[in-house]
């Protein structure tokens, strides 16, 4: 039985029929193909779910939703969604009085009262004639589109389905006026997105009931159907989990992810329970930084304020800083029209907060934590206040008193102040970092975990990108002579000051700040950041952040950077708050609040010249620039503060492969300690950059393998003209690939490019330039071969960027030539890397990584050793077959793969012991492939034969014997003569000749004449 799109269509239809949907076949419906709404069904449904409605009101409603009166598709869609949520107000007259009838388009309170239809092959004619695979109609309105691809066809992908949906939006846009969301699927890879989602924001729905996805789970097709498409669930998602936001002047439609949906539903149920039991503790939702926590808070608030059971509560939203208050307030305000049904307010003071809470019900009020310590009086004692804290685990939330040793005063944490100020409120916490198990006060105030969405799951789901780690801690040394002079100077000063002052001075000047901020170190730091950044400035939009220990260090580093790069005056800025004690020359650098607000807008603009922000505390939490891929850290941090900071680079953005943390302060111990709180499986989620480097080198070896026989040495020369010509020649060479090879090249070149962005600082100049060559060839291949959408301008830009970099260099240095070595033929795994892989906690990931690297090595090895390559390939297949069948553990697979890698290394070096070149060793292996041969012949004779065979092939190469049948026959005769000459065993001769011919053909193709 063949598997195709129709198979998938029928499976979806069958599943939906079981859920109570009526099925219709599109071509069987008698209708006007220019209309997308099923008018008869719409009219019947309106009559059914709107008691007292008349046909005239239904007609007016139909006209209203057909003529939404806006230009942009996303605005039309938002306008219709408003009608879905609030109903359509239709004026009419009754008893000569003007009245208004609010028409429900969907009855959310009684899901079974609505009409659900699933229709396939539903033709629509607008700008073009199109026929989507499947549409779901609710009350005659087309609200969900399925676009499907054949899982049995290697050449079709869900990304192609996504592109098809985007083209539908251009060709039959009216259909999407009413669209809630879209589903793209090949039966395995199944993703959901809205009309404004780019491909990276089409996400899998990975849970049917809120339980975490099983590891290695792939069947998200069935999970999505069961998790989203029961009638009650689907209407809940449409009503409560879609939001429209204005982002940089564009209307963006956002659909909750599965983790947000289930977390919010759990929180609502927990709130219901807390109110009933009067426990005042709802619990804590921990959703890792960057996974949409702020929107989860919005969705939760929307349900709580609209559900009559909660008695129209007032929601107090707490943040711990003004900048966070403004950012979260902005998120709520942008979402307020439909979900929240009101405009949030910000409390300007404690008194203003009291005033805003005087109402008996309703309202969403934002406040900062500081307002609760200004006094100890009660702000409001109502019981219908829900207190929602952002980042609900700060140390200042403590309940117990602590002694202020300077004043002798007992001071309580914010938790007690909050509870005293709102004695009858119910508390819920949201956090992006986990609660420290020692932090009893957080649990005491908010309760236990409601839902956890950790770093691992977020990366697995594509909700965030992985974070990579690179240690570049500057090495420092001290001048002993100067230290002795300082000691002598202190001895002199002791006679002029008190012992206390002397010791205080020693403490101050020996602090880590004094060392970190020393002039020599800042010079070293600036040089390294400049070199590192200039290598990475072309990654995405070039946005980066430098985190300094103190304001003084930040200012001094800024000055040092500009002294070394004056042209960076618009590229790098300092983001600090001002102080009355600041030196005069800091004033213009720091600016005022309006200036900082302008910097925030500028830094979030991907096209602005402002690329590098130097910060101390600001922008380390709640500040999102998705394209930012690099953070340089020169400030000691730990715990959730550290995790929140590094999460600035984990946002999803277009082709962003990962975020890079560059550590200049030596915080690896703090990082490991912080990760221990992120559930056990997260503890190896910030890999050392060496792993990315190993993968990049493996991919580079694949590129070399595919270009074996093509000489691109001129690319590394001084001539720009020759460099451009060799790129053109490389494109021409690549155009000669078979179709499968061409696809493989583009895929591997893309993977190489992504890995390179993470570890450029570890590469030598030759490797960087070689990678640039393969990237240029890929760009040309995509353009000339018509396989991509890269423009000639983009190709020229990439080439010119590389040419400019080459010109700036003082010649090209080949580290292998300098050391008198040949460039290595194959990539072999280092002992250090093997040891590192053994230590990896994710054994299956390590096994897969090694498998990929070793397969690449085997492919390269096959160029010179057909016998060895077959042997290793067979071993690989056997190991991985047992792994896939779970006959051995992942750890055992790694050990076997490492042993296999060691065998490859030993086999490659075996020729040295016998005095054989790699080519000669390959023929030796061919001759001794049958073990009986070694019993009947001396090894020295076989070595001589290998020498002579190699010479024979080299001499015969020019006759092109591997292409001509007559020449091949001649070569077979020559080999037979050689075997007879050395009295090679006749019983083994036939197999030996066949094997030697195969090896000779392989060697002939790859031999440089």
N, C-alpha and C positions, 0 to 999 in steps of 0.2 A: 504493500500500500504506500503510495507516494504522499509525502508531507508537503503541503503548500499553504498559501494564504487562506484558501477556502476551508481547509481543515481547521485553521485557527478561528475563522469566522464562525463556523458551525459550533465549535467548542464554547465560544463566548455566548452565542445565542442560547445554547442548551443550558448553560449555567444561569443565565438571566431568566430564562423561562422557569427554572426551578425556584427562583426567588419571586415569582409572581408577575414578571413582565410579559406583556402580550407581544408575540412575534409577528411581524409582517415582512413580506418580501417586496422591496422597493418597486420593481417593475410592475407588480400586480396592483399597485395603488393608482386609482383613477384621479389624476391631479394635474395642476398646472406646474410644469417643471421650473417656472420662474419664481414660484412661491416656496419659501422654506418652511412655513408654519402649516400644520394640518388644521385648516380652519374649522372643519366640521367637528373634529375631536376637541379643539380649543373651546368652541361654543358649548358643546355638551358638558365639558369639564367645568366651565365657569358656572353653568346652570346648577351643576351638582354640588359644588363646594361653596357657593355664595347664596344662601337662602334669601329669597325676596328679590333677587336680581331680575331685571327685565331684558328682553332681547335687544332693546335700544341701548341699554347700558353696556351690554356685551359688545355690540357693534362699535360703540365709542371706545371701549377698552381695546378692541382689536385694532382700530385705527391708530390709537395712541402708541401701542407697542410696535406698530409697523412704521410709524413716522416719528422716530426719536429726535430728529431735528438737529443732530450734531454732525461734525465732519470727520473727526478722527475715530477710528474703530474702537480704540481703548475707551474713549469717552462715551461712545454709543453703548458699549458693553457695560460701563459703570452706571450709566443712566438706567439701563434695563435691570441691572442687579438691584438698584434702589427700588424699582417697582416690585421685584421679587420679594424683597425684604419688607417693604412698607405697604405694598398694595398700590393700585392705581385709583386716584381720586377722580370720580366722574360726576360733574354737576348734572342735576335733573330737577324737574318740577313735580311736586305732588301737592294736590289740593291748592294749587296756585302759589305754593311756597317754594323758594329756591332751597334745594338740599344738595348734599354730597353723598355719593355712595362709594365707599372704599372697596374696590374689587380685589379680592385675594387671587393672585395668579397661581399660588400653591398653598394648600392647606397644610401648614407645618405641624399643626396640633394633631391632625388625623392623617398620617401618611397613607393609609390604605384607601382613603377617599379619593386620592389622586390617580390619574391615568398614566401608567408607565408602559411605554412601548419600546421595543428594540427592533430597528429596521436596518437591513443591509441593502447595499447597492441602490441607494436613494439618489437619483440623478437631480442635479441642480444646474440651471443655466443662468449665468449672469454675464460676466465678462468673457468667461469660457464655459464650456460644458464639462462638468466634473461629477464624479460619483464616489463619494467617500465610502470606506469599507462598511462601517457600522455607525449608526447614530442612535442615541437614546433620547426619546421624547418624553417630556413630562407635561401632561395636559395639552398635548399637541405642539409643544414648543421644543425645538431641537437644542438640547442642553449639554450633551456630552458626545464627543467624537472619538472613535477608535480608528487609528490608522495602523495597518498590520503589514508585517513582512514575513517572508517564508523562512522559517528556522532551518529548513533543509538546504538552503542555498547559501553558500559561503560568501557570495557577492552582495547579499542584501543585509542591511543593518538597520537598527532602530534610528540611527542618525539620519538615514535616508527617509525614514518615515517622518521624522521631525521636519526635514526640509520640505517634504510633501505637504505637511500641515501648514507650514509657512507660505507655501505657494497657494494653497487653498484660500488663505486669508487675503491674498491679492486677487485671486480669480473669482471667488464666490464669497465676498466679504460679508454679505447680509447674513449668511449662516452664523457668523461669529458675533453678530450683535447679541445673540442669546446664549452664547457658549459659556458654561460654567468652568469647564476644564477639558483637556484632551488627554487621551491615552495612546501611547505608541508602544508597540510590542512585536516581538518575533516569537512569542510563545514562551520564552525564557526571560530575556531582558525586557522588562516591562516598566515603563516610566510614565509619570503624570506631570503635566504642566499647564500653564494658562496661556492666553493669547499673547502675553508680553514676555513669557519665559524664554530665555535663550536655552540652548541645548544643555548647558551645564546645570541649569535649574530645573530640568525635567528629572524628577527624583522617583526612585522606587518606593512603593508602599509596602513595608516589610513586616507588617504585623496584622493579624486578624482581630486580636482581642486585647492588645496592649502588652502582651508578653514579648520579651526580647527575641529577635530573630536567632534561630539556631546558627551556630558557626558553620561556614561552608554552604549555607543554604542558597539555592539558586532559583527555586520555583516561586518567583514573585508574581507570576501570571495568576496563579490560583489564589495566592494571598491577596493580591489587589482586588480581585473580583469578590472574594469573601469579606475582605476588610473594608471595602468602600461601598459596595453596591447592594447591600440589603436596602430596602426602601427607607427605613428609618435612618440608617447611617448616612445614606446619600443626601437626604434632605437636611440632616444635621450639619453635614459638611458645607452644603451650599448656603445654609442660613447663617451659621455661626463661625465658619472657619475660612472665609474668603475676605480679603481686605484690599482696598485700593489706596495707594499712596502716591503723592506727588514727589518724585525724586528728580531733582535738578531739572524741573520744568516738564517732566514726562510722567504721564499716568502709568503706574505700574500695578498690575494685578497679582496678588500674592495668595497662594493656596497653602494652608498649613501642611507641614510634613506629618507623617504618621506619628513621629515621636511627640510633636506638639499636640496633635489631636488627642492622643490617649492620655498624655500628662494632664492636659487641661480637664478632660472628662473625669480623671481620677481626683483632681483637685476640687472640682465642683462637688463631687460626691463626698469628699472628705470635709468640705465646708458645710454641707448639709448635715453631716453627722456631728461636727463640732458645735453647730448652732443648737442642734437638738439636745445634745448632752451637756451644753454650756461649758465645754472644756476650754474654750477660747483658743485652742491650738489646732490649726488645720494641718500644718506640716511644712516640709521644705521640698521644693522641686530643684534638683540639681541637673541643669542642662549645660554642658560644657560651653566655654566661651566661643562665640561665633556661630552657634547652632540655632539662633533665632529666639533666644530667651525673652527679649523685649516684646516680640510679637506674641509669644505665649502668654505673657502678662496681659496683653491687649485682648486676646481671645478669651481668657479667663474672665476679665472684667466685663466684657460684652455679654457673656452668658449670665453672670451674677446680677448685673443691673437690669437685665430684661426678664429674668425668670421670676414670676410673681411669688414663688415660694420664699424668696429671700427678702421680701418686704421692702423693695426699693432701697437697698443699703447705700450708705455713703462709703466710698472707697478712698482711703488715705494711702497715697503712694510715697514711700520713704526712700530717699537716696542719702548718700553720706557726703556728697559734695555738690556745690552749685553747678559745676559743669556737667556732672552726671544728671543732675536734676533737669537741666535744660535739654540734654540729649534725649532722655527717656520721655520727657514732656513733649518733645517734638515728635517722637514716634506715636505717642497716644493722640496728639492733636491731629496728626496726618491721618489717623484711622478713626476719628471720632464720629464722622457723619452717620454711618450706618450701624456700625457695631456698638458704639457706646451711647448713641442717641443724645449726646450732650457734649459740651465743650469743657475740657478739663481746665482747672484753675491752679495757679501757683500761689502758695502762701508766701507773702513777703516778710512776715515776722510772726512771732508767737501770738501776738494779739490778733493779727490778720487771720491766722489759722483758727483761732477761737471763733472769730466772726464768721468765717466760711463754714464752720461746723455747727453753727446755731440752727440751721435748717433741720427739720425733723426727719428728713429722709432725702436720698438722692445726692448726686454730685460726685465728682472725682477731683480730689484735691492733692496736689503735689507739695511735699515739704522736705526740707533737709533735716538731718539728724540733730544738727546743732540747736535747732529751736526747742528741743526737749530738755536741754540742760540749762536754759536761761532762767528757769523757775521750777518750783516743785508743786505748783497748784494744779488742780484738775483742769484740763482743757475742755473735755466733754465726757459725760458719763453715759451716753447712749449705748445701747447694746446692738444696734443695727449699723455699727461701723466695722468695716473689714479693713484691717491694717495690713498693707502689702509691702513688704520690704524687698528692695533690690540689693543683691549681695548680702544675704542674711547670715553672715558669719563673721562680721568684723570683730576685732578684739574688744572694741569699745562697747560692745553689746553686753558686757559682763553684768551679772546680777549682784555680785558680791562687792563689798567696799574694799578699797585699797588705800593705803596710807600715802599721802603726799609728803615726802620727806623734807621738802623745802618749807612747806607751810604747816605741817603737822595735821593737816585736814584729812578726814576720811572721805574718799570720793567714790561714788558709785558709778558703775558703767551705764551706758545708755539704755540697756535693757530695762533696768529698774525705773529710770526716768520715763520711758515710754509706757510701761505698765501703770505707773502712778498717774500719768497724764490722761490716759484713756483706759480707765479701770475695767470697763465692760466690753471693750473691743475684742474682735476675733482676729488672730494673727496668722498670716501665711507668709512664707519666705521663698524667694527665688534666688538662686545663686548659679554662677558659672564655674565655681570651684567648690570642691567638696568640703563638708564640715569636718574639721579636725575632731577626731574622736575624744580628744581631751576637752573640747569646747562644750562643756555641759550647759552653759547658759543659753546657747543658741537653741538646743533641743528643748530646754526648759521654757523658752519663750514661744517658739514656733511649732515644736513637735518634731516627729521623726520624718524620715524621707517619705515623700509621696511617690516620686518617680525619679529615676536616674537615667541620664543619657550621657554616657561618658565619652572621653576623647576617642577611644578606639572605635566605638560605634559611629560617632560623627564622621570620622575619616572613612570608615568602611562604606558609609552611606553617601559620601561625597558632600555632606553638609559643611564640612571644613576640609582643608587640605592638610597633609602631614607637615610637621615641623622638623627641620633638620638642624643639627647642631655642629658648630665648628669652633674648636678651641684655638685662640690665637693670643693667649696671655703673654704680654711682653715680658721678656726676661730682664731682671734688674740686678745690678751689682752696686756695691757701695765702695767708696774710696776710703780705705782705712786711715790714710794720713789726715784727711779732712775730719774724720770722726774724732781722731785724737785731738785735733785743734779745737773742736767744739767742746770736748770734755774739759780742756784747759780753760776755755772761755767761760764755761759754767762755774768753774772753781773760782775764777776772778769775780764773777758776778755774785757769788754767794756772799761775798763781803759787802755787797751793796744792796742786797735784798733779803727777804725772808726765805726760809727753807721751803715753806708752802708754795710760794710763788715760783721758786726754781723748779720744784717737782711738777707743778702745774704746767710750766713751760715745756718741760721734757715730755710730759704726757701729750700735750697738744701737738708738738712738732714730730713726735714719733707715731702719731696716729696714722691709720691707713689713708685718710684723706690727704695728709701731707705727702705721702709716698705716691698715691695715685695722681695727685695734682702737681707733682714736681715738673719743672720745665722740661728736663730731658725726657721724662716719660711721655709728656704730652706731645713733644716733637716726634718721638717714636710712634706714638699712637696715631697722630695726624698723618704721618707718612704711610702707615699701614692701611688706614681707612681709605685714604686717597687711592692707593694702588688697588685695594680690594674693590672699592666702589667703581672705579673706572673700568674694571673688568666686568662689572655687573650692571652698569648703568643702562644697558640696552635691554635688560630683563623687564618685560612688561612695560610699565610706565616710568621706571627708574625711581619710584618712591622708596625712601629708606628713612630709618629713625636711629638716632644715636642717643643712648640713655646714659647720662652722666651722674656721678655721685652727688655733687653739690652744685649750687648755682655758680659759685666762683669757678669751679672746674669747667662747667658748661660754657661760660663766657670766655675763659682762657683758651679752651679748645676751638671755639668759634674763631677767635682772633688768629690762632695758629693756622687753622685751615685756610683762612682768607689770605694770610701772609704767604702761604705756599701756592694758593690758587686764587689770585685776585679776581679772576673772571667768574668765580663762583658766588659773587655777591648777591645774585638773585636766586641762586640754586639752593643755598644753605641759609637757614634762619634759626634763631634761638626762640624757644617758646617757654617763657618763664613769667611768673607773677612778679610784680615790682614790690620794693620795700623802701621805706623812708630812709633806711640806713645804707642804701646802695651807693657805691661810688658814682660820681658825676658822669664818668664816661660810659656807664652801663645804661644810662637813661634812654638814649636813642636806639640802643640795641634791643632793649626789652619792650619799650613802648607802653601804651596803656591798654585797657580792656578792649576798646574798640579796635585797636591794632591787632590784638590777639584773635578777636572774633574774625577779623579779615583774614588772618593767617589760616584759621581753620577752614574757611571757605576755599581759600586758594590751594591749600594742601590737598583737599578732597577733589579738586579739579584735576583730572588726569592729564590735561593738556597744559597746565600752568608750568612756569619756569621753576617754581618752588618744589624742589625734589627731596631735600634732606632736612629733617627737623631734628634739632638738638633739644632734648627735654631732660627734666629731672623727675618730676612727678606727673605733670600735666600730660594728658593724652595717653596715659598708660592703661586706663580703664574706660570702657564705654565709648571709645573713639574708633570709628571704623573707616578705613580706607582700603577697600578690598584688593586693589591692585598692589598694595605695598607688600614686597616680598623679602625685604632685608631689615633686620634689626641688629645694630651693634650695641652690645651691653657692656658698660664700664662702671657698673654700680652694683654693690652687693645687694642681693635680694633673696628672699626665701619664701617658702609656702605659697599661699594663694596670691600674694603680691607678685611673686615671680611668674606664676602661671598665667595670671591676668595680663601681665606685660607681654609675655611671648606670644599670647593669643592674638596680639595685634596683627600678626603676619599669617594667621591661619584661615583668613576669609577666602571663599571661593571667588575666582575671577577668571573668566575666559579660559586660556590655556595654562593657567598657573599650576605648576607641578607641585610646588610646596613652598613653605616659608623657611627662610634661613636665619638662624640665630648665630651671631658671631660673638663669642665670649672673650672679652678682654680682661676679665676680672678673676677668672678661675672659679666658676660657680657650679662646676659639674657635680660636686657633692650635694649642694643645695638643690640642684635640679633633680637628682635621683631621690633625695629625701621628699621633695614635693610630689614627685610622681607616685610615691608609695601610697599617697592618699587617693590617687585617681583610679582605684580598683587595681587588683593585682595584674590584670592583663594589660594595663596601660604602662607598666613600668619600663618597657623597652620601646616605647613609642616615639622617643626622640633619638633616633640612631645617630651614631657618630658619622661624620661626613665621609669617612673612609669607605663606608658601604656604598654610598652614592658614587664615589670615585671608582670603586671596583666595577660597578655596573657600567659606568660611562666607558671605562677602558675595555670592558667586554664588548660593548656595542661598537666602539671604534674598531675593534678587531674584526667584527662582522663586516663593517664597511670596507676595510682593507681586503678582506676575503672576496667580497663582491667585485672589487676593482683589481683583483689579481691579474697581472699581465698588462695593466695600463700604467704607464710611467707619468706621474704627475709631479716629478721633482722640480719642474720649472715653476710651480706654484709658490715654492719657498724662496725663489731667487729674488734679485733686485729689480728686475724689469716688470713694470706694471703691465705693459703690452703683452708680454709673454704670459703673465699670470692670468689676464683676461682670456687669452687664447686657450690656455690649458683648461680653464673652466668650460669654455664652449666645447672643447674636445671631449671633456668629461661628460658633458650633457649628451653629446653625440654617442659616446660609448654606452651610456646608460640607456639611451633610446634603443640600443640593440638587445636589451634584455627581453626575455620572454615576459608575457603579461604578468604571470605569477611572480617572477623575479622583480619586476618593476614595482609591484605592490609591496613586496617584501622590503625593497630598498627604501621606499617612502616611509613605511612603517618604522623600520629600524633607524633611519636618519632622524625621524621625529623623536623617537625614544632617546637617541643619543643627544639631541638638542636639549631635551627636557632634563636629562641627567646632568648635562654640562652646566646648566644654569645654577645648579646646586653646589657644584664643587670646582668651579673654575680656579679658585685660589690655590687648589692643590695640584693643578696641572702645570707642566712646563710649556714654554712658548711654542715649541714645535707641535705638541698635541693640540693646543688651542687652534693653531693655524690649520692643522690637518682637518680638524673638525669643521672649521669654517669652510674649507674646500668642499667637504661632503654636503654641508648645508646649502652651499651655493649650487651644487649640482642638483640637489633635491628641488630647490626653487626653480631652476631651469627646466628640470624634467616635468615638474607639475605644470609649468607654463606651456612649454612646447608640446608636451605630451597630452595636454588638455585634461589632466587628471586633477587639477585643483583650480583655485581662483586667485592665485598670487599674480599680481600685476607686474609688468615690466619695471615700473618704478620701484616696487618693493624688492625685486631681484637686484636692480642696480644699486639700491640703498644698501642691501646686505653686502654686495661685493665691494662697494666703495668704502663701507665702514671697515671691512677687513683690510683693504688696500691702505687706507689711512693709518690703521694700526700698524701695518707692516712698515710703512715709510717712517713712522716715528721710532721704530726699533733700530738699534745700531747693528744691523745685520741679523741674520737668522742663525741661531746657535742650535746645532744638533748634538744633544748630550751623548748620543751613542758614538757619533763620529769623533767627538773630543776624547772619548775614553778608548778609542781604537776598536770599538765593538761594532758588529753588524747590527742593524735594526732587527729586533727579534721577530721570528716568523710567527710565533703563536703566543697567546696570552696565557701565562701560567699563574695559578693562584699562589700568593705568597703564604709563607708559614704563619705570618702575623694575622693575615686575613682568615686563614683556616681556623686559627685559635679563636678569633673573634666570632666566627660563625658558630663554632661549637658552643659558645657561651650564649648565643641568642636564645631567648625564651620562646619565641614563636618558631618552633621547629619546622612546621609546615612551610612557613614563609622562607626560612633559610634553605630548606630542601629545594623549593621551587627556584630560588635565586641561583643556587649552585647548579641545578639541572640546566638552567638557561645558559649559564656561563660555560659549563662543560660541553654542551651541545655545540656552542659556537667554536670551542677549541677543537672538537672532533672534526667539524667541517673544515677548519683550517688545516688540521693534521692530514686530512684526506688528500690534500694537494700533493703531498710527497710520499704518503705511505698508505696504499689502498688496503694492504693486509692488516696493518695495525688499526686503521680506521674502522674496518669491519668488526674487528675484535672488540674494540671499545664501544662501538655502537650497539653491538649485541649485549654487552654487559650493561650498558645504560638502559636498554629496553627491558632487560630482565629485572633490574633494580626497581625501575619506575613501575613496571607492571605489578610487582609485588606490593609496592607502595600504594598504588591505586586500588588494589584489592584488599588493602589493610592487613596484609599477611605479616608485615613487619612494621615497627613503629617509625615515626618520622625521625626520631633521634638515630635509629639504626640506618635509615636511608642516608642521613647526613654523613654518618661514619663511612658507609660504603662509597658514597660519592667522593668523599675526601680521599679514601684509599684509591679510588679509581683515578682521581686527579694526580695522586702521587705516582701511580703506575705510568700515567701519561708522561709525567716529567722524567721518570727514570727511562722510559722507552725512548723518549726523544734524545736523551743523553747517551743511550747505549752505544751509538755509533762511535763515540769518542774512544771507547775502550778498544774497539777493533780497528781504529784508524779509518773509519768510513765517514763520508759526508752524509748529510741527510738523504740525498738522492741515492747514494750507494747503499745506505742502510735499508732503504725501501726495497731495493732489488734483493738484498740479502734476505729480508723477511719473506719476499715472494718465493725465493728458492728453498727456504726451510719451513714453508707453510705446512708441509707434510712432515711430521716428527720422525718418520722412518728414514728420511734423508740423512739426518745427523748420525744415525746408527751406521750408515754405510759410507760416509764421506768425512774427510778431515775438515775441520772448521776453517783452516787456513786456505784450503782450496775454494771453499764457498766464498770466502772474503775476496779471493782473486777474481772469481767469476763475477762478483758484484761490481768490482772495479771495471772489468772488461765490458760488462753489459752497459754500464753507464757511459763509457767511452763510445760504444757502438751506437747508442741512442743519440748522443750528442753529434756524432758524425752524420747520422742519417736524418737529422731533424730537417735539413734544408730540402729534402725530397718530398716533404709533405706527405709522408707515408700514412699518417693516421687518417688522411682524407681519401686516399686512393686504394682500391682493392688490390691492384697488382703490386703496389709498393708494400702493402700489409703482408701479402703472400711472401714477398722477398724477405721481409723482416722475420717472418716465422721461420724461414729456411735458415737465416743467419743465426737465429737463436738456437735452432736444432743443432747446427754445426758446433756452436759453442758448448752446448750441453754434452755432445758426443766427445768433444775435445777433452773435457774435464771428467769424462766417464760418469756423468750424472745418472743415477739409477733409472733404467728404462721404464720400470713400472710407475714411477712418479713423474716421468718426463712430460706426459700429455697435460696433466693438471698444472705442472710447473710452467709449461709454455703458455697456457691460457692466462695464468695469473701474471706472468711476466709481461705478456702483451698488454693486459689491462693496465698494469703499472706503467709500462712504457708509453701507452697512449696518454695516461694522465700526466706523466712527466713531460711528454712532448708538448702538450698543450700549454703547460705552465713554464716551460723552460725559456729563459732569455737567450736569444741567439746572439 
